[in-house]
Amino acid sequence: MASTADALAAAGRPPKARPIKPRLGRDDLIMRGFMAVIALYLVIAIALPLYAMLSKSFSTYSFDLTAYEFQVSDEVGNFDAPPVSAAALNDELQAVSPEDLSTSSDGRLPATSFFPDFSFRSPVMYKIRGTSADAVYLVGTERFSGTEWREVDSNNFRRVMLRPARDIGFANYVTYFSTPALFQSIENSIFISALSTIITVTLAFGFAYALSRSCMRLKGFFRLVALAPILVPSLLPGIGLVYLFGNQGMIKELLLGESIYGPIGIVIGSVFFTFPHAMIIITTALAISDARLYEAAECLKASRWKIFWTVTVPGARYGLISAAFVVFNLVITDFGLPKVIGGQYNMLAVDIYKQVIGQQNFEMGAVVSVVLLMPALVAFAVDRQVQKKQVALLSARSVPYQPKPNRRFDWLAFGYCGLIAVFIVGLLAVCQYAALIKFWPYDLSLSLKNYAFDLMDGGGWDSYYNSIQMALLTAVAGTAVVFVGAYMVEKTKGFETGRSLFQLLAMLPMAIPGMVLGLAYIFFFNEPANPLNFIYGTMAILVICTVTHFYTVSHLTAVTALKQMDREFESVAASLKQPFYKLFRVVTVPVCLPTILDISIYLFVNAMTTVSAVIFLYSPTTTLASVAVLNMNDAGDIAPAAAMGMMIFYTNAGARLIHLAVSKGVLKRTQAWRFR
């Protein structure tokens, strides 16, 4: 029989050439192996915990009394009486109401509930068994299941506990959306987030416009002040606002009788801690403007107002949209600020805390987490789509915009930036003042007694040292994992499917609120069957959670730096038969060292200030400074809470200065080629 190739040739058609797959070298296999290891880390650190949390949200638990049977002996130990089910006993005695049969996964129902005459001193013996293999009960701490009869004496029978049966369904979601107080949190969170976004983006745009379009003085100072809120936990502005506008606030009259505890306080505090994020994004968008567009507009006799609306705003629209989504995400997922100053105004993130810590209802906490995840995911997805549509505004022929001196506008810009600076510095100054006075408002003498953290409820000085340790470990380990992962996904040849999946995993943490991630870690790592259960309650889980929570921004920063390196480096190394790890050590790391340092300081600062991601995961030996601020505030020690918050601020400011000094030295030693 003729071959297929011969048949095609006879028909006048040449055989179709098969694509030749390049043979994988040793370096390619090693790089793919590294990528697989870091992808496995991301799967374990975020994908599996989220799956565990989602499963928990669909789980309902209730006691199935038909699943258990008892038999009671006479006083001499003879079991002559017939077995009776727990359901029949309950129907007769009404010992447990139908409402009490619904419980959480950790629910326990004493078997003695069905025996009103029970006495642990009685000589009577008891037998218990399940009517199915799935029925579970405890005798003390020992777990039993199945249909085999188990005999216990009266003393041990009082330790017999029935365990609930698990059911899968939407009952938790039905309960959530049918509870007005819980459902109201969705409306509150969206309203506060939208209002805060509008105010913050408007103020940040004015500030960024003043920095980039005026010739005012002290631009560097104003830019530095605007970045200060990044260095403090989100709880701190809430504490400052309490001292300013609380029941005994310094200037509470300015609120005209309104309370700071609620939406007003949450919005003001949200504007404070999200302002630098919006300002950075919008400043970057305004910095790439093409001066030729402004020259053309001026030649056409367009007014400054018309130039603003037809050139400036359209040019910065993608930056404005991106800033809006970032601010919205930060506000709707924030836990610390509404916890401190929200009062009775419920927000989704605080609802998770109340369900888990206050009511120990982990299933409902998972439901609220899924609800909180939805707007965060939508905002993230829309932001990514908008960024894909963004086109390059700066071409090779573009001319950088240089503002021209305008005395009136420059003074107006200076005054505006001055007001923003007063707001930021003033709130921080109030917090520092509160930390130094003895007893507000009755004894205003200065003292350091509020820094005696060991005498306060919250973790003492150990919590501060734990935070520094956790931040350093996060900076070192996180930077190594992130940069190596980014290098592998950027420099690996071929393997498009694997690289795309890795990028998807790397982008996922940005859309996950910290509270949701922390709760997911409880469900996943606290499971006794999980081989990684041993890290639960240790410093390791705090570091892993923090690195994962801030992975995406660090990854994008590393990828951006690596994209700037020509792929000819890899070609030259291959032609010289040099392994990739030598190229990585000798060329890539030195060239990207400034970026590596930027990633490390980003992780350090965020590890010091984060609250939501770690609030469920710390143990008595791993309390953190940011958590101590929350605990001291809850205990009524507001001044010590302000003091601890300022310690976080000064630590981050010091770390920033060290980073600046090290970066300067690194640039001189390893980046001299940039200045030739």
N, C-alpha and C positions, 0 to 999 in steps of 0.2 A: 504494500500500500504506500502511495506517495506521501511524503511529509506535508505538513501544512504550508511550509515555506515554498515547496515545489509547486503546490496547488496554486498558491498566490502568484508565483512567478509565471505559471502557465496562463493565468487569467490576465496577465499584464500588470499586476499590482505588486510592488515590492513589499517584502515583509516589514512589519512595523518594528522599529528598533526599540529594544527594551532599555529603560533608563539604567544607567550604571550607578549603583550606590557606592559612594566612597567607603573604603575600608576604615573602620574606626581604629584610631591609634590608642596607645596607652594613655596619653594625656586626655583624650576625649572620654575614655571610660572613667578615668579618675574624676574628671570634672562633672560628669553626669552622676557619678556616685555621690559627690559632695552635694550636688543640687538635690538629689533624692533624700539625703539625710536631713537637710534643712527643710525640705518640703514635708518630710515626716514630722519634724518638730512643729511646723505650722499646723499640720493636721491634728496632732495631739494637743497643741496649745490653744487651738481655736475651733476647728471644725468639729471634733468629737465632743468637746464641752457644750457647744451650741446645740448639737444633736441631742445630748443628754437633757439639756434644759427644755428643748422643744418637746421631747417625750414626756418630761415631767408635767408640762403644762396641760397635756391631754390625759393625765392620770388622775383618776378619782379613787378614793378609798372609803370603804364602808365595812362594817362588821356583818358578815353573813352568818346569822345564828343557826341556820339550818346545817352549817358545815361542822357543827360540834355536837357530841353526845356525852352525857355524863351517866355514871352509875354510882350509887351510894350504898355502902354496906350498913349492916346493923352494928350494934355496939361491940359485938364479938368478932367482927370482920367478915361476916358472910354476905356475899353479893346476891341476895335473893330477889331484890327489887329489879324490875325490868329497866333497861336503858331509857333515857329520856333526852330529847334534843334541847339545846339551849333556846331554840325558838319557841318550843312548847312551854318551857318554864317562863320565858318572858311574856308570852301571851297570858299566862295565868297570873303572873305577879306584876306585870307592867313595870319591871325593874329599870329598863332602859327605854327612853323615849325614841321615836323614829328619828328625831333630829340629832340625838346623841349617837346614833348608829353611823352617821357620816363623820369622818375624821380625817386626819392627815396620815401620811405614810408611816409616821412614827407612833400612831395611836395604839393604845393598849387598853383592854377592857378586862377588869378583874373577874375571874370565874366565880368568885364569892358573891358577885352581884345577884346571882340567881338563887342563892341559898340564904334567906334572911335569918335563919337560926344558926348560921355557921359559927363555930367557936374553934379556935386553933388548938385549944386544950382537949377537944373532944376525942375519944378513942375511935370515932368513925373514920373509915377509909373511903377514898374517892378514886374513881377511874375516869379517865378522859381519853377521847380519841376523835379524830376527824372522820367525817363521812366521805371524804375524797382525799386524794393524794396531795392536793394543793392546800389543804387546811393547815395553818401554822399556829402554834401556840408556844409559849415560853413557860418554863418552870425555873423561876429565878432568872438567871442569865443564859440558861441552856435552851437551845432552840430545838423543837420537835415538829414533825409533820407526818402525815399518813394516817392510815386507818387502824393501826395497831393500838390496842388498849394499853394505857399507861397508868399504873397504880401509884398513888401518893397518899401520905398520911395528912392529917388535918393541918399540921404545922407547915408542911410544904404546899398544901393546896391553896393557902392564902397568897402564895407567890406565883400561882398559875395565872397567866395573862393571855387572853385571846388577841390575835393579830388581825388587822383588817385585810380584806381581799381587794385586789387592784382591778379597776375597770378602765378601759380606754374609750374616750369620747369627748364631746364638746361641753360637758356639764360645767366645767370650770369657767369656760368662756360665757356660757349662758348666765351663770351666777354673776360674773363680773359686769356684763353689759346690762343686767337687770338690777344692779345695785346703784342707785343714783349717786351716792357719795363717791363711789369708785369711778363711775363713768364720767363724772364731772371733772375729774383730773385731766382727762384728755382735752376737753375744751379749755381748761385753765392753762395747760402746758402749751397748746398751740397758740392761744391768745398772747401769753407772756412772751413766747419765743418770737412771734411775728412782730409784736410791738417793739421788743428789744432790738430786733434786727433792723427795723426801719430807723430807729433812733441812732443806733450804733453806726450803721453804714453811712447815714447822713453826716454825723459828726466826724467820722473817720475820713470821709471824702473831703470835707472842708479842711481838715488838718493836712491830709496828703496833698491837696491842691495848694495849700499855703506853702508847704515845704518845696514843692516842685515848680511852682509857677511864680514865686516871688523872690525878691532879693533881700528879704529881711535878715536881721542878725540872729545869732544864737540858734541856727538850724540844728546843729549837732546836739545842743543841750535839749531842745524840744524833742528831737527824735529819741534821745536817751530816756527822757522822762516818759514818753509815750509807751516805751517798752517795759517800764517798771512793773505793771500789773502781771506780766508773765511770770515774774519771780515769786509771786505769793499764791497761796492756796485760795480757792474761790470763797472760802469761809471768811477770810479776813475782811473784805469790804463789807460783809454783813455785820461784823462786829463793829467796824468803824461807824456804820450808819446807825447802829443802836446807840452809840455814844453821842452822835450828832442829833438824831431825831427820835430816839426812844422816849419812854415815859418820863425819864429824867435827863433827856438830851440837852446838849448845849444850845441848840438853835431849833428846838422842836416847834416853836411858834411859826416857823416858815412854812410848815405843812398845813397851816390854817385849820387845825383840829383833826386832820386826817392821820391815820395810824401808819407808821413805817412798817409795821408787821403785816405783810401781805403783798399784794401786787406792786404797790409803789416801791417798797424796799427791794423786791426781787428784780424789778426793771432797772432801778438805779445801779444796784450791784452788778447786774448782768452787763450793763453798758460799760462799767469799770473794767471787768476782767476780760471782756471780749474785744474791747477797743483796739489793743495792739495787734491782734490777729487781723482785723479788718484793715487797719492802717497799713500793715506790711503789704498785704495783697494789692490794695488800691495804689499805694506808692509805686509798686513795681509796674502796675499797669500804666500809670501816668509817666513813668520814667522812659518808656520806649516810644514816646510821641515823635513824629517826624516834623521838624521845623518848617519844611517846605509847605505843608498844609496850612500852617498859620500865616506864612508869607503870602500864599495865594489868597487866603481869606482877607488879609489886610489890603492887598492890591485891589480886591473887589469892593473895597470900602465897607466891609462888614463890621458891625459894632462888636465890642468885646462880649456883650451878652449873646449875640448871635453866634459868634465864634465858639463861645462856651458850649452852646447847645448843639451846634452842627459839627464841631471838630473834637472838642475835648471829651464830652460825654460819650458820643459814639465810639471814640477810640478806646475809652476805658470801660465800655459796657461789660465786656467779659470779666474784667477784674471786679466790677461791682456785683455782678451776678454770683461769681465765685465767693466773694466776701460775704454776701448775704446768706448763702447756703452754709458756709463755715460757721458764721455767727448763730444762725438758727440751730444748727446741730449742737453747738457748744451749750446753748441755753437750754434746749429741751432735754439734754442728757445730763445737765449739771445737778448734782445732789447737795453739795455743801451749802451753797448760798440759800436756797429755799428752806433747807433744814434749819439754818440759823435764824433767818429773818422772815420766813414764810408764814409764821403763825398758823392759823387754821385754813390757810389757802392751800389746798392740796395740789401737788404736782406729781407727775408720773414717777419720777426718780425717787421722791420721798415715799410714795406709796409702796414701792418695792421694799424699801427699808422697813416701813411699818409692818408689812405683811411678814417679812422674814424675821426681823429682830423683835418686833413688838408682839406679833401673834403666832410666831413659829409656823406660819402657814406657807410652806415652801411652794406648794402647788400653785397657790394664788399669786405668790411672788413671781413664779415663772410665767404666769399668764400676763401679769403687768409688764414683765420684761419683754415678752413678745409684742405686746401693744406698743411699748416704747421703741422697740426695734423698727416698727413699720415706718413712722415718719422720718427716722434717722436714715433708713435705707433708701426711702424715696428721695430725700434731699441729696444724699450721696450720689444716687443714680442720675438724677437730673443734672447735678453739677458736672459729672463725668461726661454726659452727653453734650452739655454746653461747651466744655473745654475741647471736645473733639471738633466742634464747628468753628473754633477760633482759628483765624487765619493770621499769618505773619504780618504784623504791622510795621516791622522794621526790616527794610531791605538793605542790600549792599549799597544802594545810592542814597539811603536816608541820611538826613542831617540831624544830629541830636539837638533837641530844643534847649535853648539857653534863654532864661527869663531876662527881661530888660528892667532896669530900675524904674520904679514908679512909686514915688514917695507916699502918695495917699494909699495905694493898694498894699504896699509893703508894711505900713503901720497898721493897716486894718488886719492883715495876715498875722502880724506880730501880736496884736491884741487878742485875736481869736485863739491862737496857739497858747497865749499866756493864760487865758481862761481855762482851757483844757488842762494845762499843766497845773494850775492851782487846784482844780478838781482832783487830779491824780495825787499830787504831792500832799494836798490837804488831807485826803482820806488816809494816806499812809502816816502822816504826822499825827493825826488823831489817834490812830492805833498805837503809835509809839508813846504818845503822851499818856494814854490809858494804861499802858504797861508799866509806867513809871510812878503813877500816883498810888497812894496807900489805899484809899477807899472812896470811890466816886459815889455821890458828889459831896460827901460829908468831910472828908479829910483829903485835901488836895496837895499835901506835902509830898515831896518826891522820895521814892524809896525803891530798892531792888527786891523787895519781898515777893513781888509777883513772879520773880524768876526762880523762886524756890520750888521748882516743879516737883521735887520728890515729896513735898507735903500736899500735893494736889492729886485729885482723881484724874488719871489720864495716862499714866505710864512713867511720869518723872523724866529726869534727864536721860534715862536709858532709851526712851522713845526717840529722843533727838539723835542720840548716837546710832540707834538702829536705822534711822532714816538716812544718815550719812553713809552707813555701811551698805544699805540697800541701794542707794543712789550710785555709789561707786561701783558696786557689782553690776548694776544695770548698765552703767555707762561702758564698762569694760567688756562684759560678756555680750551685751546687746550690740555694741559697735562691731565686735568680731563676727557675730552671727549675721547681722544685717549686711555688712560690707562683703563678706565672703559669698553670701547668697546672691547679692546683686551682681558680683563679679561673675559667678557661675552662669547666671541666667543671661547676662549680657555678652559674655565672651565664648560660651559654648557653641560649637558649630552644629548646624542642623537641629534635630530634636525639637522641631517647632511645637508639636503637641505638648511635650513635657514642659517646655519653657512657658507656653501660654497658661497651662494649669498652675505653674509656679507663680506667675504674675497675678493670676486670679486669687490665689491664697494670700499673696503679699498685699493685695489691695483690700482684702476683706476686713482686717482690723479697724480701718478708718471708719467703717460704717457701723461698728459695734460699740454702743455706749459702755462706759466703764462699769456701771452697776450691773448691766446685763452680763458682761464678761465675768465679773467677780462671782455672781450667782451661778453662772454656768460651771465655774470651777468647783463650787461646792458640790454640785450634783455629780460631776465627773470624778474629781480627785478624792472626794470623801467616800466614794463607793468602796467597801471593803474588798470586793472582788477585783478592783483595779490594781494591777501590779505597781502602779505609781502612787498608790495610796500613802506610802511612807513619807512623801514630801509635803503632805497636807499639814498645815500648822507650822511649817518651818520657814526660814528666810528664803529658801529656794523657790517656793511657790509664789512669794511676793515678787521676786526678781523675774520669774518666768511670765507672770501676769502683766507686769509693768512693761517688759520688753515687747510682749505681744501687743499690748494696748497701743503702744506708740511705734509699732513696726512700720506702718505704711509710709509715714512722712520720712522716716529715716531711709527706707528703701528707695523712695523716689529721689531723695537727695543723692544717694550713692549712685543710682543709675544715671542721673543727670551728669554727674562728674565723669563717670566711666564712658558715657557716650561722646564726651569731648575728646577722648583719646583715640587716635587713629588706629584702625585695625592693622595697619602695616607693622605695628610692634609685634603682633602675634606671628605675622608672616616672616618677619626677620628672625624671630626666635626659633621658628620651625626650621628655617633654612640653615640656621646654625646648630640645629639639633639640641636646643636648650629646652628643658622641661618647663611647663607652664608655671610651676610654683616658683621657679627661679625668676622668671619674668615678673611674676606677681610681687615677689619680695624686693627685687632690685629696681624695677621701673614703676609698676602700678601704685604700690603703696607710697613711695616718696612723692610721686606726682599728685596723688589724691590725698596727701596728708592733711591739707587744710580742711577738706571735706570730711575726712575721718574725725578730725577734732570737732568740727561743727556738729556731727552726729552725736558724738560723745557728750558734749555739753547740753545738747537738746534732750538727750535721755536723762542726764543727771538732774537738770532743772525740773523736768516733768515728774521724775521719780520723787523728788523732794516735795512737790506740791500736790500730787495726786491724792484724792480721797476716795472717789467713787469706786475705782478699780480694786482697792484693797480693803474696803470697809468690812467685807465679809470674811476676809482671809487671814487676818492677823491673829496671833495667839497671845497669851499673857506675856510671853518672852520675846515677842516680835512686834510689840506696839510701835507705831510710827508717829513722828511729830505731827503730821497733818491730821492723823486720827486723834492724837492727844488734844489738838485744838478743839475738835468736835466734842470729845468726852468732857473736857473741862467746861466748855460752854454749856453742855447739857447738865452738868453738876452745879451750874451757877457761878463758876469761877471764870467770869468773863474777862477780867483784866489779865489773869495768867494765860488765858487762851490767846489774847492779843499779844502777850509777850512771846509765846511760842510761835505765833504766826510771824512776828517780826524776826525771830531767830531764823526761821526758814528764809525770809527775805534777805537777811544779811548773809546767810550762807550761800544762797544762790548768787547774790551780787559779788561775793568774794570769788566764787567759782568762775563767774563771768570774767572777772579781772584777771584771774590766773590763766583762763583760756585765751584772753586777749594777748597777754604777755608771751605765753607759749607759742601762739600762732605767729606772733611777730618774729620770734626766734626761728621757728620752723621755716617761715617764708625766706628769711635771710640765708639759711643753710641749705634748704632743699629746693627752693623756688627761684633761684637767681636767674634761671633761664627765662623767666617771665618778664624780666626787666631789661633784657638786652635789646 
